[in-house]
Amino acid sequence: MFGDLPKTASGANTQALIVLARALREAGPLLGMTDAPTAEIIRVADQLELVAQEEDPNPERLRGILANASGSALGAVLLSVISSVAGG
């Protein structure tokens, strides 16, 4: 889906990360969760987009944002999406 988008010199597909961040931000309030998990999803999406929009995004910062989200509501949402896409 994002194979034709440009990549940065560091190899990160920043356009795909920006699309993901924006989709998460839009979906967060629609997931029927309480305010705290929704705010966490939006916070992570905001961080992800800010770093991805930098002229030379730091791949370690991007990995750190995603790693920190893995135990959060966002991690649960992403795991659910991945499982449903994989047929699990």
PyMOL commands that set and color helices and strands:
alter all, ss='L'
color gray80, all
select helices_A, chain A and resi 14-31+35-52+59-69+73-85
alter helices_A, ss='H'
color red, helices_A
deselect
rebuild
show_as cartoon
